Amino acid sequence: MPKSQETAVYTHGHHESVLRSHTWRTAANSAAYLLGSLKPHMKILDIGCGPGTITADLAALVPDGHVTGVDHAPGILDQARATAAERGLDNVDFTIGDVHALDFPDDTFCVVHAHQVLQHVGDPVQALREMRRVTRPGGFIAARDGDYAAMTWYPDVPGLTDWLDLYRRVARANGGEPDAGRRLRSWALAAGLTDITATSGTWTFATPDEREWWSGLWADRTVASSYAERATQLGEATDDRLRAVAEAWREWGKQEDGWFGVLHGEILCRK
């Protein structure tokens, strides 16, 4: 495998509170903009596959094709393989890889997909160049990323404004770009892509169960994940501040009129 060019630290890590969110993701709620372009025979590369829930969905949608899931963290791939096995899928495999230097020949895949990846990498333009390189002519490069500065909520719990400021500073100190969604089209153009369809999508958390789930995972992530460790290591927050932010999340989750909107940028590029 080519030497990794990764220069960023993955802000979230793989604490249970993070995987609580990652395993909720499906092709329907996280890659709807891509699904209309899929054909049963396609060969797909899913970059940053994590626990493999989206990967498995994609494999089910291309029964005559094949999906390869790639992640930079080897430990998560066992869970991804278990997810595929539980669903009885035999057209999917998983391997370690770095999006900056993919270990595949040119023109290998019909679709190269990355969900919530480019915000965490050291060089998103180089990542998109690699995604383009391994895509067959006529194939698709697809990417979707959140945009933290565009996230919005009600009611205005003051501690959540502190959360947003803190998260964006920690993510940038780690070498990433938390407001990636708005930059995807720009990065794609810089990578030499020209046939670009840029769209947006949202997640909304408003029901009591949704509020409890979303606020709970962020409250736990704020005090117990790699993000919490990095925040203190970088001198961006004290343990007391992190606990205060976690409590703000729990307070918001209890609000009967609570609403949280997550905006994502999306690009679907034809090679």
N, C-alpha and C positions, 0 to 999 in steps of 0.2 A: 504493500500500500504506500502511495506517496506520503512523504512527511507531512504531518498536519500543519496547516497554516492558521489554525484556530488561535485567536488572540483574546477572545472574550471569555468571561466566566459565566456559565449558565446561572442566572440570577436565582431561579426558583429551587433548583435541586430536585430531588425525588422523595421528599418527605411525604408521609401519608396524606397530609393536607393538600399537597400538590397533586398527588395521584388521584385524590378524590375528584378533582376537577378534570384531570386528563382522561380518566376512564369514563367520564360522562360524555365525552365528545364522540360524535358519530359523523358519518359522511353527510347525513341529512342536516345536522345542525352546525356543521363546520366546513362543509365543502359543497354546498348546494350549487354554487356558481359553476362548478366543474362537471357535475353529474350529467348534464345534458349532452356533453361531448364524449362520454364514454361509450365504447362498443365492446361486445362480449369477448372479442379476441385480443384485446389490448394488453400490452406489457407495460406495467406501471412501476415507477420508483417513488416510494413514499419516504421523504427525508425528514429526520427528526421524529420518527414514528412513535417514540415513547412506549407506553404500554400496549399499543397496537390496536386500539378499538377502531380508529378510522381506517387503518391498514386492512383490518379484517373485513370491514364493510366494503372497501374497494375491491377486495378479492372476490367477495360474493357477487359483485356487480360485473365482474369480467370472468365468468365461469370457464370460458375457453381460452383465457389469457393467463397472466401470472403477475403477482405483485411482490416486489422486494422492499422490505422495510429496512431503513438505515437509521442508526442513532449513534451519536458520539459517545454515549455512556453505555458501556457493555452490560452493566448490571440490570438495566431495565429490559433488556432483550429477552431474558427468560420469561418475564411476565407477558411480553408480546407473543412469544411462542405458545405460551399456555392459553392466551386468548384465542389464537387461531385454532389450536387443538380442540378447545372446548366447543368451537363452532363447526368442527369437522371439516375444516378447509385444508385442501392439499395442494393449492395453487399459490402458496405464499411462503416466503422464506425471509430470514432476518440476518443482518450482518452489521458489524461495526463500520463506521465510515465518517468522513469529514466532508461537509458540503463544499469546502474550499478546494478540495482535491479528491474528487470522486474516483474510486477504483473500478471504473467501468470504461469500456471502449467508447469512442465516438458513436453517435447514432444508434444507441442501444434500446431506448425506451420510447413507447408511443406517448406516454405522459410522465412528466416529472413533477411531483407535488410536494409542497412544503407548507405545513400549517403551524403558525406561531413560531417560526424558526428564524427568519431574517432579522427580527428585532434583537436576537441574542448573539449573532455572529460578529466576528471582528471586521469582516469585509463583505457586506451584502452584495455589492456589485460583482465581486469575484465569485461569490456563491451563485449568483444568477448566470454568470458566464459558464460556470461548470454545469449548471442545470441545463443550459442551452446546448452545451457540447454533447452531452449524453442523450439528448432528445433527437429522435429521427426527424428528417425533413417532413414537414406536414404535421408533426406532432405538437403537443401542448406543454408549455411550462406554466404551472399554476402555483400561486402563492397567496396566502391570506395571513394578515397580521393585525393584531389589535393596535389601537392608538390611545395610549393612556390619557393624554391631555384632553382627548375628546370624550372620555367617559364622564357620565353625569348621573346625578342621583337626587332624590328627594326623600325626606326632608334634609335640610342643610345641617347635618351633624358636624360640628366644627372639626372634630378629630379626623374625619375622612379627608378633609382638605390637607391636613398634616400628613395623612397616609399617602396621598397622591404625590405631594412634594417629595416625601422621603423615598418612595419607590422609584420615582424618575431619577433622583440623584444617585441612588444605589445602582440602578440599571446602567446608567451612563458611566459610573465609576468602574463598573465591571466590563466596560468596553462595548456595550450594546446601545440600541436606540429604541427607547420605550414608545416613542411616537412614530413607529414604523409605518403604520397603515397609510398615512398620507404621503409617504415617500416611495411607496412601491413602484408607481409608474415612473418616477424619476430615476430610481435605481435600475429599472428594466431598460430604459432608454440609454443609460450610461453603460449598460452591459451589452449594447448592440442589438437589442430586440426592437422590432419595429411594428409588428402586427399585434398590438396590445389592446385588450378590452379591460378597462378599469371600472370596477364596481365597488359597492360596499354592502356589508351585511351587519346584522346586529344580534346580540343576545340580550334578552330582557328578563329581569328577575323581579317579580312583583307579588306573586301569591305568597301566602304564609310559608309554605314549604320551600319555595324558591328563595325567599329572603333568609330563612333559617339556614339553608344549605350554603348559600353564597357568602353570607356574613360569617358563618361558622368556619368555613374553610380559610377565609382570609384572616380571621382572628387567630386561628391556630397557626397559619403560615407566618404571621407577623412575629410570633414569639418562639416558634419551634423549628423552622426550616433553615435551609442554607441561606435564604434571603435574610433571615434574622441574624445569623452568624456574620454574614458579610456586612450588614448594616453597622454592627458593633465593631467589627474588625477595621472597617474603613473610617471609623470615628463619626459616622453620620447620625448615630442614634445611641442612646443609652438603653439599658434594660427597662428602666422606668418609662422612658418614652415609648418603647415598643409595647409595653403593657397598656399604656394609655391609648395607643392606636388600636390595639386589639379590643379594648373595652368600647371604643367608639364604634367599631364594627358590630359588636354585639348589641349596642344600643340602637343602631340603625336597624338591625334585623328585627327588633321588637316593635318597630313602628307600623301601625296598621295601615298607614297610607304610604309606606315605603315603596320605592321604585328605583331600580338601578339599570342604566342602559350602557352597553358595551359596544362601541363602534369598531368595525374591522374594515380595513382596506383590502381589496382583492384585485389580483391581476390574472388574466388568462391570456397567454401569449402564444401565437401560432408561429412555429419555426419555418 
